[in-house]
Amino acid sequence: MIVVFWMEHGTAAEGQPHARTFAADALSEALRFAEDLRARRREGARISHVAIQSELPQNVGPAGAADPSPDYAHYKRRIDPKIPLGRPSGDG
């Protein structure tokens, strides 16, 4: 799912949050909608904080990134894979 968030400021309150959802395969439509909001802002509408957030099922990794295993090394490449790199994690 893709979500466009924005704030509309009016006289009744400091700011009113809004959101509109789009299908995971509708990025072009979501971008167009966000740009339309920004164009309205340039024309004088009281709109701010236009942002797009996505959580696409094919791009979301498994949970647990904050708790890596003790043997995890954060380097992407190793000159020699037999040489462990990175800082020790946990009690190890």
C-alpha positions as CSV (number, residue, x, y, z in Angstrom):
1,M,0.0,0.0,0.0
2,I,1.1,3.6,-0.7
3,V,-0.2,6.4,1.4
4,V,0.0,10.2,0.8
5,F,-0.1,12.3,3.9
6,W,-0.7,16.0,4.2
7,M,-1.9,18.7,6.5
8,E,-4.6,21.3,5.7
9,H,-4.6,24.4,7.9
10,G,-7.8,26.1,8.5
11,T,-9.3,28.7,10.9
12,A,-10.9,26.1,13.2
13,A,-7.7,24.4,14.1
14,E,-4.0,24.7,13.7
15,G,-3.8,21.9,11.3
16,Q,-5.9,19.0,10.1
17,P,-4.1,15.8,9.1
18,H,-5.3,13.9,6.0
19,A,-4.3,10.7,4.2
20,R,-5.2,9.0,1.0
21,T,-4.3,5.4,0.2
22,F,-3.3,3.9,-3.2
23,A,-2.7,0.4,-4.3
24,A,0.8,-1.0,-4.2
25,D,1.1,-0.8,-8.0
26,A,-0.2,2.8,-8.2
27,L,3.0,4.8,-7.5
28,S,2.5,7.1,-10.5
29,E,-1.0,8.0,-9.4
30,A,0.2,8.6,-5.8
31,L,3.0,10.8,-7.0
32,R,0.6,12.7,-9.3
33,F,-1.7,13.3,-6.3
34,A,1.1,14.6,-4.1
35,E,2.3,16.9,-6.9
36,D,-1.3,18.2,-7.2
37,L,-1.3,19.0,-3.5
38,R,2.0,20.8,-3.9
39,A,0.6,22.8,-6.8
40,R,-2.4,23.8,-4.7
41,R,0.0,25.0,-2.0
42,R,1.9,27.1,-4.6
43,E,-1.5,28.6,-5.6
44,G,-2.1,29.7,-2.0
45,A,-3.9,26.8,-0.4
46,R,-2.9,26.2,3.2
47,I,-1.4,22.8,2.7
48,S,1.8,21.5,4.3
49,H,3.8,18.4,5.1
50,V,3.0,16.5,1.9
51,A,4.7,13.1,2.2
52,I,4.5,9.7,0.6
53,Q,5.1,6.5,2.6
54,S,4.9,2.9,1.2
55,E,5.0,-0.5,2.7
56,L,5.1,-2.8,-0.3
57,P,4.7,-6.5,0.5
58,Q,7.4,-7.6,-1.9
59,N,9.9,-5.1,-0.4
60,V,9.3,-5.5,3.4
61,G,11.9,-7.7,5.0
62,P,11.4,-10.0,8.0
63,A,10.9,-8.6,11.4
64,G,13.9,-8.5,13.8
65,A,16.3,-6.1,12.2
66,A,16.8,-4.4,15.6
67,D,17.9,-7.7,17.1
68,P,20.6,-9.2,14.9
69,S,22.2,-12.5,15.8
70,P,25.5,-12.4,17.7
71,D,27.5,-13.5,14.6
72,Y,26.0,-10.8,12.3
73,A,28.6,-8.6,10.5
74,H,27.2,-5.4,8.9
75,Y,29.7,-5.4,6.0
76,K,28.2,-6.1,2.6
77,R,31.5,-7.5,1.1
78,R,34.4,-9.3,2.6
79,I,37.9,-9.5,1.0
80,D,38.2,-13.0,2.5
81,P,35.0,-14.6,3.6
82,K,36.9,-16.6,6.2
83,I,37.9,-13.4,8.1
84,P,35.0,-12.3,10.4
85,L,34.3,-8.6,10.2
86,G,32.3,-6.2,12.3
87,R,32.0,-5.6,16.0
88,P,31.1,-8.4,18.3
89,S,27.3,-8.4,19.1
90,G,25.8,-9.4,22.4
91,D,27.8,-11.5,24.9
92,G,29.9,-13.2,22.2
